[in-house]
């Protein structure tokens, strides 16, 4: 289900809770991704997720309000460049690795010192 690029640590520790949440929120994330792209904010929407409140992006879905394991935020690649989370010289590499946003959700998992981009396919309609 998760792409081949993903950190092996992700599989054991995080995959279950991310997948469980994703089933509940995938329609909202897919629509938000579409809105970001159709309104020309960015072609590269990113959904940071964390168990704690964090400064990247804007809160889209709070874990307490929605009975989730993770908080879901929304932003796009420009903020990652501004915050130097992606080096400008690596932007083309990021864009080349970015999966089709109509089919995959780009999550940025943050849990303490662990951070990783994860692409999860949206469920088939």
C-alpha positions as CSV (number, residue, x, y, z in Angstrom):
1,X,0.0,0.0,0.0
2,X,2.8,2.5,0.9
3,X,5.4,3.4,-1.7
4,X,8.8,1.8,-2.1
5,X,10.6,5.0,-1.1
6,X,9.3,4.8,2.5
7,X,11.6,4.4,5.5
8,X,11.5,0.8,6.8
9,X,11.0,2.3,10.3
10,X,7.7,3.6,9.1
11,X,6.3,0.2,8.4
12,X,6.6,-1.3,11.8
13,X,6.0,1.7,14.0
14,X,3.6,3.9,12.1
15,X,1.9,2.1,9.3
16,X,-1.1,0.7,11.3
17,X,-2.2,4.0,12.9
18,X,-1.6,6.0,9.7
19,X,-3.6,3.5,7.6
20,X,-6.4,3.4,10.2
21,X,-6.7,7.2,10.2
22,X,-6.3,7.5,6.5
23,X,-9.4,5.4,5.8
24,X,-11.4,8.0,7.8
25,X,-9.9,11.2,6.3
26,X,-8.9,10.2,2.8
27,X,-11.9,11.9,1.1
28,X,-11.3,15.2,3.0
29,X,-7.6,15.1,2.1
30,X,-8.2,14.3,-1.5
31,X,-10.7,17.2,-1.8
32,X,-8.2,19.6,0.0
33,X,-5.5,18.5,-2.4
34,X,-7.7,19.2,-5.4
35,X,-8.6,22.6,-4.0
36,X,-5.0,23.6,-3.5
37,X,-4.2,22.6,-7.1
38,X,-7.3,23.9,-8.8
39,X,-6.9,27.3,-7.1
40,X,-3.3,27.4,-8.3
41,X,-1.7,27.7,-4.8
42,X,0.6,24.8,-5.6
43,X,0.9,21.6,-7.7
44,X,2.5,19.9,-4.7
45,X,0.2,19.8,-1.7
46,X,1.7,18.2,1.4
47,X,-0.2,17.0,4.5
48,X,2.1,17.1,7.6
49,X,0.8,14.8,10.3
50,X,1.9,14.6,13.9
51,X,0.5,13.6,17.3
52,X,1.4,17.0,18.7
53,X,0.6,20.5,17.5
54,X,3.5,21.6,15.2
55,X,4.3,24.8,13.2
56,X,4.2,23.5,9.6
57,X,1.1,24.3,7.6
58,X,-2.4,24.9,8.9
59,X,-4.4,22.5,11.0
60,X,-7.0,20.8,8.8
61,X,-8.2,17.9,11.0
62,X,-7.6,17.7,14.7
63,X,-7.1,14.3,16.2
64,X,-9.3,15.0,19.3
65,X,-12.2,16.5,17.3
66,X,-12.2,13.7,14.7
67,X,-11.2,10.8,17.0
68,X,-7.9,10.2,15.1
69,X,-4.4,9.1,16.2
70,X,-2.8,12.0,14.2
71,X,-3.4,15.7,13.6
72,X,-3.6,16.5,9.9
73,X,-2.2,19.8,8.6
74,X,-2.1,21.2,5.1
75,X,0.6,23.1,3.3
76,X,2.6,22.8,0.1
77,X,6.2,22.5,-1.1
78,X,6.9,26.3,-1.0
79,X,6.7,26.3,2.8
80,X,9.1,23.3,3.0
81,X,11.6,25.4,0.9
82,X,11.1,28.5,3.0
83,X,11.6,26.6,6.2
84,X,14.7,24.9,4.6
85,X,13.1,21.4,5.1
86,X,13.8,20.8,1.4
87,X,16.9,22.4,0.1
88,X,16.2,24.6,-3.0
89,X,18.8,22.6,-5.0
90,X,16.8,19.5,-4.3
91,X,13.4,20.9,-5.3
92,X,13.6,19.3,-8.8
93,X,14.4,16.0,-7.2
94,X,11.4,16.3,-4.8
95,X,9.1,17.2,-7.7
96,X,10.3,14.3,-9.8
97,X,9.6,11.9,-6.8
98,X,6.2,13.4,-6.0
99,X,3.5,11.0,-7.0
100,X,0.3,11.9,-8.9
101,X,-1.8,13.9,-6.4
102,X,-5.1,12.6,-7.9
103,X,-4.0,9.1,-6.9
104,X,-1.7,9.5,-3.9
105,X,-1.7,11.6,-0.8
106,X,1.7,13.1,0.2
107,X,2.0,12.9,4.0
108,X,4.9,14.3,6.0
109,X,5.0,12.1,9.1
110,X,6.5,13.9,12.2
111,X,6.9,12.1,15.5
112,X,9.7,13.4,17.7
113,X,13.0,13.1,15.8
114,X,11.4,10.8,13.2
115,X,10.3,12.6,10.0
116,X,9.5,11.0,6.6
117,X,7.5,11.7,3.4
118,X,4.9,9.0,2.8
119,X,2.7,8.5,-0.3
120,X,-0.5,6.6,0.4
121,X,-2.9,5.8,-2.4
122,X,-6.4,7.1,-2.1
123,X,-9.0,4.4,-1.9
124,X,-10.7,3.6,-5.2
125,X,-14.2,5.1,-5.5
